[in-house]
Amino acid sequence: MTPEQFAPAVLAWAATHGRHDLPWQQDVTPYRVWISEIMLQQTQVVTVIDYFQRFMQRFPDLPSLAAGEQDEVLHLWTGLGYYSRARNLHKTARLLVEQHDGQFPRSVEQLAQLPGIGRSTAGAIASLGMGLRAPILDGNVKRVLARYSALREYPGTSAAMRQLWQLAEQLTPAAEQAGAYTQAMMDLGATLCTRSNPDCNRCPLQQGCQAKLLGLQNELPVPRPKKVLPEQHCHMLLLTNQQGEILLQQRPQQGLWGGLYSLPQLDDMSALPALLSSLQLQGESLQQLSALTHTFSHFRLHIQPWQLNVQPAGVAEMAPHPQLWYNRQRPPSIGLAAPVKKLLNRAPA
């Protein structure tokens, strides 16, 4: 198979077998492509669909997102993880409205300078949303090209990425077909050229795929080198007032769960009296709850939750970050990290 035959084969397959009914494939705009591409990073399509639809109901376009509050953006993102994606969405929306007249730049280079938009996402916005010729290299496309070229190293290395970008650039067709080709490549990786058990016999590229010809389709792409995740431990406190509301504190904008609301957290329970004193609260009936483990990409967090009934003991000091009493019957529109939401939902009434 020659490079000139590659795109036509993929496009012909996609016309019959590609995905055509995903919500972001309807009423296509650069904005809708952008939101879907950011949500799809590190997240499966089946999970994203409901989140995308809820997000579009509240923020149907760029001006509405720019005018919204970050807390509400994070609230709609709760459960998707990687919350810097949501913060960057909000930041970029405001930047585009304030500095670009509410329009997306029409070049990959300018798009890639916006917060949270890398080269591949910029290519998707340009090709799918604007009909421009722009290669992409998301996880699905990377897997297809790594197998097609029988890449013998982990695709995440800088040397491998350079090879894959060169190949993606070479194979991407002219602008009039670029959008359809981009979608077709993503569909091919998602449905046939899957991470395990690729369906090579139905693949339109099997005649030219080096991994298939060498019998290496199940070994390639080379997997990420395994690493041992560090283990961390903490205590989380469900401080519950007489109305059954639970105290939440907003985390700093930078760092883990930036901008989200979380439970007060301690490394050692011996610090509990000092915490209560700073909050001007007094507590009784401390109860140990079932432990919870949450795995991040770079470490594993073991959480020991405790519930403590509290009441005011004076005027609280000025908190360094916003805090609120969370009412589970009337939950506010705020962002919650997945383990915090889980602890709130299973806390004793």
C-alpha positions as CSV (number, residue, x, y, z in Angstrom):
1,M,0.0,0.0,0.0
2,T,1.4,3.4,-1.0
3,P,1.0,6.6,1.0
4,E,-1.4,7.8,-1.7
5,Q,-3.6,4.8,-1.1
6,F,-3.7,5.1,2.7
7,A,-6.3,7.9,3.1
8,P,-8.7,6.7,0.4
9,A,-8.8,3.2,2.0
10,V,-9.5,4.7,5.4
11,L,-12.2,7.0,4.1
12,A,-13.9,4.2,2.1
13,W,-14.0,2.1,5.2
14,A,-15.4,4.9,7.4
15,A,-18.2,5.7,4.9
16,T,-19.7,2.4,5.8
17,H,-18.3,1.4,9.1
18,G,-17.4,4.6,10.9
19,R,-19.2,6.2,13.8
20,H,-21.7,8.9,12.6
21,D,-24.1,9.3,15.5
22,L,-21.9,10.6,18.4
23,P,-23.4,13.8,19.8
24,W,-20.4,16.0,18.9
25,Q,-20.7,14.9,15.3
26,Q,-24.0,16.7,15.0
27,D,-24.1,20.5,14.4
28,V,-20.3,20.5,14.2
29,T,-18.6,23.8,15.3
30,P,-15.1,24.5,16.4
31,Y,-16.5,25.0,19.9
32,R,-18.2,21.6,20.1
33,V,-15.2,19.8,18.6
34,W,-13.0,21.5,21.2
35,I,-15.2,20.5,24.2
36,S,-15.4,16.9,23.0
37,E,-11.7,16.6,22.3
38,I,-10.8,17.9,25.7
39,M,-13.3,15.5,27.4
40,L,-12.1,12.6,25.4
41,Q,-8.5,13.0,26.6
42,Q,-7.9,10.0,29.0
43,T,-11.6,9.2,29.0
44,Q,-13.7,6.6,27.1
45,V,-16.4,7.7,24.6
46,V,-19.1,5.9,26.5
47,T,-18.3,7.9,29.6
48,V,-18.0,11.2,27.7
49,I,-21.4,11.2,25.9
50,D,-23.5,12.1,29.0
51,Y,-21.0,14.6,30.2
52,F,-20.9,16.3,26.8
53,Q,-24.6,16.5,26.5
54,R,-25.0,18.0,30.0
55,F,-22.2,20.5,29.4
56,M,-23.8,21.6,26.1
57,Q,-27.1,22.1,27.8
58,R,-25.6,24.6,30.2
59,F,-22.8,26.0,28.0
60,P,-24.0,25.7,24.4
61,D,-21.4,28.1,23.0
62,L,-18.2,30.0,23.7
63,P,-19.9,33.2,25.2
64,S,-21.9,31.2,27.7
65,L,-18.9,29.3,28.9
66,A,-16.8,32.5,29.2
67,A,-19.6,34.1,31.2
68,G,-20.0,31.1,33.5
69,E,-18.4,30.6,36.9
70,Q,-15.5,28.2,37.3
71,D,-17.3,26.4,40.1
72,E,-20.1,25.5,37.8
73,V,-17.7,24.3,35.1
74,L,-16.0,22.1,37.7
75,H,-19.3,20.9,38.9
76,L,-20.3,19.7,35.5
77,W,-16.8,18.0,35.2
78,T,-17.1,16.1,38.5
79,G,-16.3,12.5,37.9
80,L,-14.3,13.0,34.6
81,G,-11.0,13.6,36.5
82,Y,-8.0,15.5,35.3
83,Y,-9.6,18.8,36.4
84,S,-7.0,21.0,35.0
85,R,-8.8,20.3,31.7
86,A,-11.9,22.0,33.0
87,R,-10.0,25.0,34.4
88,N,-8.2,25.4,31.1
89,L,-11.5,25.3,29.2
90,H,-12.9,28.1,31.2
91,K,-9.7,30.1,31.0
92,T,-9.5,29.6,27.2
93,A,-13.1,30.6,26.7
94,R,-12.6,33.9,28.5
95,L,-9.4,34.5,26.6
96,L,-11.0,33.9,23.2
97,V,-13.9,36.2,24.1
98,E,-11.7,39.0,25.5
99,Q,-8.8,38.9,23.0
100,H,-10.1,37.1,19.8
101,D,-13.6,38.5,19.4
102,G,-15.1,35.1,20.5
103,Q,-13.5,33.3,17.5
104,F,-11.0,30.4,17.4
105,P,-7.8,31.2,15.5
106,R,-7.7,29.5,12.1
107,S,-4.2,28.1,12.4
108,V,-2.9,25.1,14.3
109,E,0.1,27.1,15.6
110,Q,-2.2,29.7,17.2
111,L,-4.7,27.2,18.5
112,A,-1.8,25.3,20.2
113,Q,-0.8,28.4,22.1
114,L,-4.2,28.5,24.0
115,P,-4.4,27.0,27.5
116,G,-5.0,23.2,27.5
117,I,-4.8,22.9,23.7
118,G,-1.9,20.8,22.4
119,R,-0.8,20.1,18.9
120,S,-3.2,17.1,18.4
121,T,-6.2,18.9,19.8
122,A,-5.4,21.9,17.7
123,G,-5.3,19.7,14.7
124,A,-8.7,18.2,15.5
125,I,-10.3,21.6,16.0
126,A,-8.8,22.8,12.7
127,S,-9.7,19.8,10.6
128,L,-13.0,18.7,12.1
129,G,-14.3,22.1,13.1
130,M,-12.9,24.3,10.3
131,G,-12.2,22.0,7.4
132,L,-8.4,22.8,7.3
133,R,-5.7,20.3,6.6
134,A,-4.1,19.4,9.9
135,P,-2.8,16.1,11.1
136,I,-3.7,14.8,14.6
137,L,-2.1,12.2,16.9
138,D,-4.5,11.3,19.6
139,G,-4.3,8.0,21.3
140,N,-6.3,6.1,18.7
141,V,-4.4,7.6,15.7
142,K,-1.1,7.0,17.5
143,R,-1.9,3.3,17.9
144,V,-2.9,2.9,14.3
145,L,0.2,4.6,13.0
146,A,2.5,2.8,15.5
147,R,1.2,-0.6,14.2
148,Y,1.1,0.5,10.6
149,S,4.8,1.4,10.7
150,A,5.8,-1.3,13.2
151,L,7.3,1.2,15.6
152,R,9.6,-0.7,17.9
153,E,9.7,1.7,20.8
154,Y,7.2,3.1,23.2
155,P,5.2,5.8,21.3
156,G,5.4,8.3,24.2
157,T,9.1,9.0,23.7
158,S,10.1,12.2,22.0
159,A,11.9,10.3,19.2
160,A,8.9,8.1,18.5
161,M,6.6,11.1,18.6
162,R,8.7,12.8,15.9
163,Q,8.4,9.7,13.7
164,L,4.7,9.5,14.2
165,W,4.1,13.2,13.5
166,Q,6.1,12.9,10.3
167,L,4.0,9.9,9.2
168,A,0.7,11.6,10.2
169,E,1.7,14.7,8.2
170,Q,2.6,12.6,5.2
171,L,-0.6,10.6,5.2
172,T,-3.2,13.4,5.9
173,P,-5.1,14.3,2.7
174,A,-6.0,17.7,1.3
175,A,-8.2,20.1,3.2
176,E,-11.5,19.0,1.5
177,Q,-11.1,15.5,2.9
178,A,-9.1,16.3,6.1
179,G,-12.1,16.5,8.5
180,A,-13.6,13.2,7.3
181,Y,-10.1,11.6,7.4
182,T,-9.5,12.8,11.0
183,Q,-12.7,11.3,12.2
184,A,-12.1,8.1,10.2
185,M,-8.7,7.6,11.8
186,M,-10.1,8.0,15.2
187,D,-12.9,5.6,14.5
188,L,-10.5,3.0,13.1
189,G,-8.4,3.1,16.2
190,A,-11.4,3.0,18.5
191,T,-13.3,0.2,16.8
192,L,-10.8,-2.1,15.0
193,C,-7.2,-1.2,15.8
194,T,-7.9,-1.5,19.5
195,R,-5.4,-1.8,22.3
196,S,-5.9,-5.5,22.7
197,N,-7.3,-8.1,20.2
198,P,-7.2,-5.8,17.1
199,D,-9.6,-6.9,14.4
200,C,-7.0,-7.0,11.6
201,N,-9.1,-9.1,9.2
202,R,-11.6,-6.3,8.9
203,C,-9.1,-3.4,8.7
204,P,-8.8,-1.5,5.5
205,L,-5.0,-1.1,6.1
206,Q,-4.1,-4.7,6.5
207,Q,-2.3,-5.0,3.2
208,G,0.2,-2.3,4.2
209,C,0.3,-2.7,8.0
210,Q,3.8,-3.7,9.0
211,A,2.7,-5.1,12.4
212,K,0.2,-7.3,10.7
213,L,2.7,-8.5,8.1
214,L,5.2,-9.3,10.8
215,G,2.7,-10.9,13.1
216,L,3.3,-8.3,15.8
217,Q,-0.1,-6.7,16.0
218,N,-0.6,-8.0,19.5
219,E,2.8,-6.9,20.7
220,L,2.7,-3.4,19.3
221,P,2.5,-0.6,20.2
222,V,5.2,-1.1,22.7
223,P,3.5,-0.6,26.1
224,R,4.5,2.1,28.5
225,P,7.3,1.1,30.8
226,K,5.8,0.0,34.1
227,K,6.4,2.0,37.2
228,V,5.6,1.4,40.8
229,L,3.1,4.0,42.1
230,P,4.0,5.7,45.3
231,E,1.6,5.2,48.2
232,Q,0.3,8.2,50.2
233,H,-2.1,8.2,53.2
234,C,-4.3,10.9,54.6
235,H,-7.3,11.4,56.9
236,M,-10.5,13.2,55.6
237,L,-13.0,14.7,58.0
238,L,-16.7,14.8,57.5
239,L,-17.5,17.6,60.0
240,T,-21.2,17.5,60.3
241,N,-23.3,20.3,61.8
242,Q,-26.7,20.0,63.5
243,Q,-28.5,20.4,60.2
244,G,-26.7,17.4,58.7
245,E,-24.5,19.6,56.5
246,I,-20.8,18.7,55.9
247,L,-18.0,21.3,55.8
248,L,-16.2,21.6,52.5
249,Q,-13.2,23.7,51.7
250,Q,-12.1,24.9,48.3
251,R,-8.6,23.8,47.4
252,P,-6.0,26.1,46.0
253,Q,-6.2,26.7,42.2
254,Q,-2.8,25.0,41.6
255,G,-2.0,21.5,42.6
256,L,-4.1,18.4,43.2
257,W,-7.8,18.9,42.7
258,G,-7.1,22.6,42.1
259,G,-10.3,24.7,42.5
260,L,-12.4,21.8,43.7
261,Y,-14.1,21.6,47.0
262,S,-12.8,18.9,49.3
263,L,-13.1,17.6,52.9
264,P,-10.7,19.0,55.5
265,Q,-7.6,16.8,55.3
266,L,-5.0,15.8,57.9
267,D,-1.8,13.8,57.7
268,D,-2.1,12.8,61.3
269,M,-5.2,12.8,63.5
270,S,-3.2,14.3,66.4
271,A,-3.7,17.6,64.5
272,L,-7.5,17.4,64.9
273,P,-7.8,19.6,68.0
274,A,-5.8,22.4,66.3
275,L,-8.0,22.2,63.2
276,L,-11.2,22.4,65.2
277,S,-9.8,25.3,67.1
278,S,-8.9,27.2,63.9
279,L,-12.4,26.6,62.6
280,Q,-13.9,27.6,66.0
281,L,-15.8,24.3,66.2
282,Q,-16.2,21.8,69.0
283,G,-16.9,18.1,68.2
284,E,-18.3,15.0,69.7
285,S,-18.9,11.4,68.6
286,L,-15.9,10.8,66.4
287,Q,-16.7,7.8,64.1
288,Q,-14.2,6.0,61.9
289,L,-15.7,5.1,58.5
290,S,-14.7,2.6,55.9
291,A,-11.4,3.4,54.2
292,L,-11.2,4.4,50.5
293,T,-8.3,4.1,48.0
294,H,-8.1,6.3,45.0
295,T,-5.5,5.8,42.2
296,F,-4.1,8.7,40.3
297,S,-1.9,8.5,37.3
298,H,1.2,9.2,39.4
299,F,0.4,7.9,42.9
300,R,-2.1,5.9,45.0
301,L,-4.0,7.7,47.8
302,H,-5.3,5.8,50.8
303,I,-8.0,7.8,52.6
304,Q,-9.2,7.1,56.1
305,P,-12.5,9.1,56.6
306,W,-13.9,10.1,59.9
307,Q,-17.2,11.6,60.8
308,L,-17.5,14.1,63.7
309,N,-20.6,16.0,64.8
310,V,-19.7,19.6,65.4
311,Q,-21.2,22.9,66.6
312,P,-19.8,26.5,66.8
313,A,-17.4,27.3,69.6
314,G,-16.9,31.0,68.7
315,V,-16.2,33.2,65.7
316,A,-14.0,31.3,63.2
317,E,-10.8,32.7,61.9
318,M,-10.7,34.0,58.3
319,A,-10.3,30.9,56.2
320,P,-7.4,31.0,53.6
321,H,-9.7,29.5,51.0
322,P,-13.6,29.6,50.5
323,Q,-15.6,27.0,52.5
324,L,-19.2,26.1,52.7
325,W,-21.6,23.7,54.5
326,Y,-22.7,21.1,52.0
327,N,-26.3,20.1,52.0
328,R,-26.8,16.7,50.5
329,Q,-30.5,17.2,49.8
330,R,-29.8,20.5,48.0
331,P,-26.3,20.1,46.7
332,P,-24.7,23.3,45.3
333,S,-23.2,23.5,41.8
334,I,-19.6,23.1,42.8
335,G,-16.8,20.8,41.6
336,L,-16.0,17.8,43.7
337,A,-13.2,15.3,43.3
338,A,-14.5,11.8,42.7
339,P,-13.4,10.3,46.0
340,V,-14.9,13.2,47.9
341,K,-18.2,12.9,46.2
342,K,-18.2,9.2,47.0
343,L,-17.5,9.9,50.7
344,L,-20.3,12.5,50.8
345,N,-22.7,10.0,49.2
346,R,-22.0,7.2,51.6
347,A,-21.7,9.3,54.8
348,P,-24.1,8.4,57.6
349,A,-27.2,10.6,57.6
